[in-house]
Amino acid sequence: MSMPKFPEVPDLTVEDSVVQIISSIAMEELALSHIINAEGEKLQYVLGTLHSGALRPNSPVIPPTIGEILEVNESVKDMLSTISMNQMFLLGKLSAAMNAYSKLTYGNSCNENGCGGNGCGGGGSDTNRLIAVTGHILEADVAGDSSDWLEIARYNGYSLIVRENFLNIYPNGYNDIPSWQHTPFGSTNVYSSSKVRTEINNWFQGTNTGDADNLADDAKLRNFTVKNTALAEIGSGPVSAGFNDGFSKPIEESDRTGLDVAFALSYGEAANYISEIYALGGGTPENSSQIAQDNFKRIEIPKGFFCWLRSPGISSDTASSLEFYGRVFHASIHDSDEDSEHGLVYPALWVDSRIFNI
């Protein structure tokens, strides 16, 4: 006798496997519903009420006795008891599958470095603290923007999302050409008075002219945007404290058009949530978490360019940046166009996480 052969299993991702498990649970539930229906019809047959109270031609010729009816009832009871136990097994199977999916999609592990006091650290449930996540993509047509958006962190039912592509903020035919889209940070390293902040606000409020990017008035993204603490959480930049501070939080107040609803990421947010490596001062670059590295692979920073951050740089005339190869670092001198010609603008937003359900 030959050994049994198992069918070839196609290559599946963890997400594919979870979906198949949930599909199998649905099929089992469908089978159980047929069994329950059959048990009901068995009782109706014995009682002669299978069709809306009228006797069926093939109902028992001799009416069953009370004892026989009770015996059939006991049989049905045993079957329903077995089905109930099976339902408990299915519930456990579904809970395990959904838990695996939750870990895959939202992540429940923090950066191994702890994310600092405002980051992942501390006790309590994941819904009550800021956690690094990966996996959710908000597609452009859903957002109502010209770019996809990436979820990089979550806090209490709200998601921190980043635009995957830089803002096209200059008109006159220079659309999507990075060399013409650079924005100097400003004459100082203060985000509140920077040109980067101005350009992000112009985009969100829809006040750019010509071919420049504007978020449409009717963009679905606006229905989920909320205020935040970004301006109060600038961060320390590439110094020892910079990795553990500058974490913005959502404010439970919707805002569709206001100032600073959209903002630039901080050094700490980039280092913990979307980067390959980070450098603190003159120290040796450290590897970012796997979640941060996975997120960085989704963002599109053209070779030779970088994304402005809202935290100050290592010296008084610089601001932090996320470079095209994934390093979070201090930028070049930014008080002139020439010195900042590779700085591009990528806005971030805090949104109600339910946006991913649409």
C-alpha positions in Angstrom: 0.0 0.0 0.0 1.4 3.4 -1.0 1.8 6.2 1.4 -0.8 9.0 1.3 0.1 12.1 -0.6 -0.9 15.5 0.5 -2.0 18.0 -2.1 0.5 20.8 -2.9 -0.2 23.9 -0.9 0.3 27.2 -2.8 2.6 29.9 -1.3 0.4 31.9 1.1 1.1 35.0 3.1 0.0 35.2 6.7 -2.9 37.4 5.7 -4.0 34.9 3.0 -3.9 32.1 5.5 -6.1 34.1 8.0 -8.6 34.8 5.2 -8.8 31.1 4.3 -9.3 30.1 8.0 -12.1 32.6 8.3 -13.6 31.3 5.0 -13.5 27.8 6.4 -15.3 28.9 9.5 -18.1 30.4 7.4 -18.4 27.2 5.4 -18.7 25.2 8.7 -21.4 27.6 9.9 -23.3 27.1 6.7 -23.2 23.3 7.1 -24.4 23.6 10.7 -27.3 25.8 9.6 -28.4 23.0 7.3 -28.2 20.4 10.1 -30.3 22.7 12.4 -32.9 23.2 9.6 -33.1 19.4 9.1 -33.7 18.9 12.9 -36.5 21.4 12.8 -38.1 19.7 9.8 -37.8 16.3 11.6 -39.9 17.7 14.5 -42.4 19.2 12.1 -42.7 15.9 10.2 -43.5 14.0 13.4 -46.0 16.6 14.5 -47.5 16.8 11.0 -47.0 20.5 10.7 -44.2 20.7 8.1 -46.2 22.9 5.8 -47.7 25.9 7.6 -49.8 23.8 9.9 -51.4 21.6 7.2 -50.9 17.8 7.3 -48.5 16.6 4.6 -49.6 13.6 2.5 -46.6 11.6 3.8 -47.0 12.5 7.5 -47.2 9.5 9.8 -50.5 7.6 9.2 -50.7 6.7 12.9 -50.2 9.8 15.0 -47.1 9.4 17.3 -47.6 8.9 21.0 -46.4 11.5 23.6 -43.6 9.1 24.4 -42.4 8.9 20.8 -42.6 12.7 20.4 -40.5 13.1 23.5 -38.0 10.6 22.2 -37.7 12.5 18.9 -37.4 15.7 20.9 -34.5 14.2 23.0 -32.8 13.2 19.7 -33.1 16.8 18.5 -31.9 18.1 21.8 -28.7 15.9 21.7 -28.0 17.1 18.1 -28.4 20.8 19.1 -26.1 20.2 22.1 -23.4 18.8 19.9 -23.8 21.8 17.5 -23.5 24.2 20.5 -20.2 22.6 21.5 -19.0 22.8 17.9 -19.9 26.5 17.9 -17.6 27.0 20.9 -14.8 25.5 19.0 -15.5 27.7 16.0 -15.6 30.8 18.2 -12.2 29.9 19.6 -10.9 29.3 16.0 -12.3 32.7 14.8 -10.9 34.5 17.8 -7.5 33.1 17.2 -7.7 34.0 13.5 -8.8 37.6 14.2 -6.1 38.0 16.8 -3.5 36.9 14.3 -5.0 39.4 11.8 -5.0 42.2 14.3 -1.3 41.6 15.0 -0.5 41.5 11.3 -2.5 44.6 10.4 -2.2 46.9 13.4 0.9 45.5 15.1 1.0 45.2 18.9 4.7 45.3 19.3 6.7 48.5 19.7 10.1 49.5 18.5 12.6 47.4 20.5 14.0 50.7 21.8 10.7 51.5 23.6 9.5 54.6 21.8 10.1 56.7 24.9 7.6 58.2 27.3 5.2 59.4 24.7 5.8 56.3 22.5 5.0 52.7 23.0 6.2 52.3 26.6 4.0 51.8 29.6 1.2 49.4 30.4 -2.4 49.3 29.5 -4.1 48.2 26.3 -2.9 49.1 22.9 -5.9 51.3 22.4 -4.7 53.7 25.1 -1.1 54.2 24.0 0.8 55.2 20.9 2.0 52.2 18.9 3.9 51.7 15.8 1.9 49.8 13.1 2.2 48.8 9.5 0.0 47.3 6.8 -2.8 49.7 6.2 -2.7 51.7 2.9 -5.3 54.3 2.2 -5.6 54.4 -1.6 -5.7 57.7 -3.4 -9.2 57.3 -4.8 -10.5 56.6 -1.3 -8.6 59.5 0.2 -9.6 61.9 -2.5 -6.0 62.9 -3.0 -3.5 62.3 -5.8 -1.3 60.0 -3.6 -1.8 56.9 -1.5 -1.4 57.3 2.3 0.4 55.0 4.7 -0.6 54.3 8.3 2.5 54.3 10.6 1.1 54.7 14.1 -2.2 54.4 16.1 -3.6 55.9 19.2 -7.0 55.2 20.8 -8.9 54.7 17.6 -7.0 57.3 15.6 -4.3 56.7 13.0 -1.2 58.7 12.1 -0.9 58.6 8.3 1.8 59.9 5.9 1.5 60.8 2.3 3.5 58.4 0.2 4.6 61.0 -2.3 5.8 64.6 -1.9 3.5 67.6 -2.5 3.6 69.1 -6.0 3.5 72.6 -4.7 4.8 74.7 -7.5 2.7 75.3 -10.7 3.8 76.4 -14.2 4.5 72.9 -15.7 6.9 71.6 -13.1 4.5 68.9 -11.8 6.2 66.0 -10.1 9.7 67.1 -11.0 11.6 67.0 -7.6 14.3 69.5 -8.7 11.5 72.1 -9.1 9.6 71.1 -6.0 12.2 71.7 -3.3 11.2 73.9 -0.4 13.7 75.6 1.9 12.8 75.0 5.5 13.1 78.7 6.4 15.5 81.3 7.8 15.5 79.5 11.2 15.0 76.0 12.4 11.6 76.8 14.0 8.8 74.8 12.4 6.1 77.3 13.4 7.6 79.9 11.2 8.9 77.6 8.4 8.0 77.6 4.7 7.4 73.9 5.1 4.5 74.5 7.5 3.1 77.1 5.2 3.2 74.8 2.1 1.5 72.0 4.1 -1.3 74.3 5.3 -1.8 75.7 1.8 -2.2 72.2 0.5 -4.7 71.2 3.2 -6.7 74.4 3.0 -6.7 74.3 -0.9 -5.2 77.7 -1.4 -2.4 76.7 -3.8 -2.7 78.1 -7.4 -2.1 76.7 -10.9 -1.0 73.1 -11.2 0.0 72.8 -7.5 -1.5 70.1 -5.3 -4.5 70.9 -3.3 -6.6 68.6 -1.2 -10.1 68.8 -2.7 -12.9 70.3 -0.7 -14.9 67.1 -1.1 -12.1 64.7 -0.4 -13.2 61.8 1.8 -10.1 62.3 3.8 -11.5 65.5 5.3 -14.4 63.6 6.8 -12.0 61.8 9.1 -9.3 64.4 9.9 -8.9 65.6 13.5 -6.8 68.2 15.4 -3.6 67.2 17.0 -0.7 68.3 19.2 2.0 68.4 16.6 2.9 72.1 17.1 3.3 71.5 20.8 5.4 68.3 20.2 8.2 69.5 18.0 10.8 67.2 19.4 14.5 67.6 20.1 15.9 66.5 16.8 19.0 64.3 16.4 20.2 64.4 20.0 19.9 61.8 22.7 16.4 62.9 23.6 15.2 63.2 20.0 14.4 59.5 19.7 12.0 59.6 22.6 10.1 62.9 22.2 8.2 64.8 19.6 5.3 62.3 19.4 2.1 64.1 18.4 -1.3 62.8 19.6 -4.8 63.2 18.1 -7.4 65.5 19.6 -10.9 64.2 19.5 -12.2 67.1 17.5 -12.8 66.9 13.8 -11.4 69.6 11.6 -11.9 69.6 7.8 -10.1 72.9 6.9 -8.2 74.3 9.8 -4.5 75.3 10.2 -2.0 72.6 11.2 -4.4 69.7 10.9 -1.7 68.5 8.4 1.9 68.7 9.6 5.4 67.5 9.1 6.6 64.4 11.0 9.0 64.9 13.9 12.4 63.3 14.3 11.0 60.9 16.9 8.1 59.9 14.7 10.3 59.2 11.7 12.9 57.3 13.7 10.3 55.1 15.4 7.7 54.7 12.7 9.1 55.2 9.2 12.8 54.9 8.6 15.7 52.5 8.0 18.2 54.0 10.4 18.6 57.0 12.6 21.6 59.0 13.8 21.7 60.8 17.1 24.3 63.6 17.0 27.6 62.4 15.9 27.0 58.8 17.1 26.9 55.6 15.1 23.7 55.2 13.1 21.2 52.7 14.7 18.8 50.4 12.9 15.2 51.3 13.1 12.6 48.8 14.1 11.3 46.3 11.6 7.9 48.1 11.5 9.6 51.4 10.7 11.7 49.8 8.0 8.7 48.1 6.4 6.9 51.5 6.4 9.8 53.3 4.8 9.7 50.9 1.9 6.3 52.3 1.0 7.2 56.0 0.9 8.6 57.4 -2.4 11.5 59.8 -1.8 13.4 60.4 -5.1 17.1 59.5 -5.1 19.2 62.4 -3.8 16.3 64.1 -2.1 14.9 64.1 1.4 11.7 64.8 3.4 11.6 67.7 5.8 10.8 67.0 9.5 9.5 69.5 12.0 12.2 68.9 14.6 15.3 71.1 14.7 18.6 69.8 13.3 21.9 69.3 15.2 22.9 72.9 14.8 21.0 76.2 15.0 20.5 76.6 11.3 19.3 73.2 10.3 16.2 71.1 10.6 15.9 67.3 10.8 15.1 65.3 7.7 14.4 61.8 6.4 16.8 61.0 3.6 16.0 59.0 0.4 17.8 55.9 1.6 16.0 55.9 5.0 18.3 57.7 7.4 16.7 60.2 9.9 19.3 62.9 10.3 19.9 66.7 10.3 19.5 68.5 7.0 21.7 71.0 5.1 21.7 74.7 5.9 18.2 75.8 5.0 18.2 79.6 4.8 18.4 79.7 1.0 16.9 77.9 -1.9 20.4 76.8 -3.1 21.3 75.1 0.2 17.9 73.4 0.5 17.3 72.3 -3.1 16.7 68.7 -2.2 14.1 69.2 0.6 10.6 67.9 -0.3 7.4 68.2 1.6 5.4 65.2 2.8 2.4 66.0 5.0 1.1 63.8 7.9 -2.4 63.7 9.4 -4.2 62.2 12.4 -7.4 60.6 11.2 -10.2 58.5 12.7 -9.2 54.9 12.1 -12.6 54.1 10.7 -11.5 55.6 7.4 -9.9 52.2 6.6 -13.4 50.7 6.7 -14.5 52.6 3.6 
